[in-house]
């Protein structure tokens, strides 16, 4: 399990906003829900890793570089 930081949640929220604005609603839902974790709440490491991998790919090249 891993504790998500406020910075990570803010970045996921930013990504969700971009996803919604470009019509990637399922991605927007996934990241907006992840961004709503309470302070100190934990998530499974494999879920966190997937979110972060997609987030980094989004930063590099947008939604065309996200695989899952």
Wavefront OBJ file of the C-alpha trace (Angstrom):
o trace
v 0.000 0.000 0.000
v 1.104 3.557 -0.675
v -0.025 6.893 0.726
v -0.831 9.372 -2.038
v 0.491 12.905 -1.603
v -1.518 16.080 -2.079
v 0.738 17.002 -4.991
v -0.048 13.727 -6.779
v -3.759 14.250 -6.231
v -3.565 17.798 -7.590
v -1.761 16.559 -10.695
v -4.300 13.758 -11.204
v -7.047 16.352 -10.939
v -5.314 18.463 -13.573
v -5.060 15.438 -15.843
v -8.738 14.607 -15.272
v -9.743 18.138 -16.240
v -7.747 17.859 -19.459
v -9.264 14.434 -20.177
v -12.811 15.746 -19.784
v -12.070 18.748 -21.993
v -10.826 16.469 -24.769
v -13.647 13.917 -24.508
v -11.685 11.166 -22.734
v -14.408 10.793 -20.123
v -13.437 7.365 -18.786
v -9.896 8.600 -18.166
v -11.317 11.742 -16.578
v -13.481 9.654 -14.250
v -10.564 7.421 -13.261
v -8.275 10.320 -12.384
v -10.886 12.536 -10.765
v -11.856 9.655 -8.460
v -8.211 8.972 -7.601
v -7.781 12.656 -6.798
v -10.552 12.504 -4.187
v -8.677 10.236 -1.771
v -8.668 11.638 1.745
v -5.470 12.897 3.353
v -3.487 9.904 4.564
v -5.638 7.394 2.683
v -3.741 4.605 0.956
v -4.164 2.727 -2.307
v -2.728 -0.489 -3.648
v 0.756 -0.083 -5.087
v -0.163 -1.637 -8.452
v -3.053 0.819 -8.877
v -0.790 3.738 -7.959
v 1.882 2.562 -10.411
v -0.645 2.367 -13.263
v -1.992 5.826 -12.491
v 1.500 7.283 -12.333
v 2.677 5.536 -15.515
v -0.270 6.942 -17.455
v 0.192 10.358 -15.830
v 3.864 10.494 -16.906
v 2.938 9.414 -20.447
v 0.285 12.141 -20.542
v 2.877 14.715 -19.496
v 5.214 13.612 -22.278
v 2.811 13.269 -25.178
v -0.794 13.675 -24.176
v -3.483 11.047 -24.289
v -2.107 9.395 -27.433
v 0.701 7.897 -25.318
v -1.513 6.244 -22.718
v -1.787 2.507 -23.151
v -4.443 1.521 -20.576
l 1 2 3 4 5 6 7 8 9 10 11 12 13 14 15 16 17 18 19 20 21 22 23 24 25 26 27 28 29 30 31 32 33 34 35 36 37 38 39 40 41 42 43 44 45 46 47 48 49 50 51 52 53 54 55 56 57 58 59 60 61 62 63 64 65 66 67 68
